[in-house]
Amino acid sequence: MHFTLYDSNAARIVQIEKNLQLALKALGLKGTVLSISEPPLLAREQLLSRVPLVEYQQKRWSLSPGKTPSKQEFIKLLTILTTQEM
């Protein structure tokens, strides 16, 4: 699994990545995480009002705009994603 995190807040990106990794571990999954925090890119993509965003397989989710998604929110999202892949 490969995820991309989009956010303009560096401190929040660190916590989001930690929560995502904890959720992956809790579900027995492995994945890589790439972070993109370039405001000009986020503005061009019209994502600034939706950050933080998580991208997986070219689909983007904004779980809680302006807030750090929790481990539990990621577990719910990962459960949905892995169920769809089967």
N, C-alpha and C positions, 0 to 999 in steps of 0.2 A: 504494500500500500504506500502511496506517495501523496502527501498533503502539502499544500501551499497556504501559508497564513498571510493575510493582507491586513496591515494596521499601520497607523502613523505614530503610535505610542510604543517606544522601545521597551519600556518596563512591562507594559501589558503583553507584548509579544512573548517575553520570557515566561510569564505566568501561563499564558495560553498554551505554549509549547509544552510546558511541564504538565498541565492538566490533560492535554491530548496524549502525551506519552504514558501518563498514569492510567488513562482509560484504555489505551491499547494493551498495556500490560495486564490490566484487570480482566480483559477479554481474551487474553492469550494470543494477541495479534502482534505483528511487527510492522513498523512503518518508518518512513523517513519524512522529515518535515523541513520545508524550505520557507524562509520568511522573506516577505517583500514589504519594505517600509518606506518607499520613496514617495513622498507626497505628490510630486509632479505626475508620476505614473498613476497613482490612485486617483488624482483629479482627472486625468485624461480618460481613464476607464470609468469615470463617474461613480467611484466607490467610496469617496470620503464620507458620505452620510450613512454608509452601511457598515463601516468597519467596526469591529474586527470581522473579517470574512475567512472562511475555510473553503478551500477548493480541493475537490477530489474528482478525478476523471472528468475534468473540464466542466464541472458543475460547482457552483458557488453557493454557500450557505451563510447567512448572517443570523446566528443563533440569538444574540442579544446585542443589537447595535449600541455601541458606546460602553459595553460592559464585558468583563472577562468571562467567557464560558467556563462553567465548572466541569470537574471530572464527570459528574453525573450527567450533565447535558451532552458531553462527548460520548459517554457510554450509550445513551439513547440514540444519538446520531449514528455511531458505529454499528449498533445493532441493526438499525434500518439499512445501512449500507451493505452490511455483510449478508443480510437476508435477501436483498435485491440481487446480489451477485450469484446466489445459488440457483 
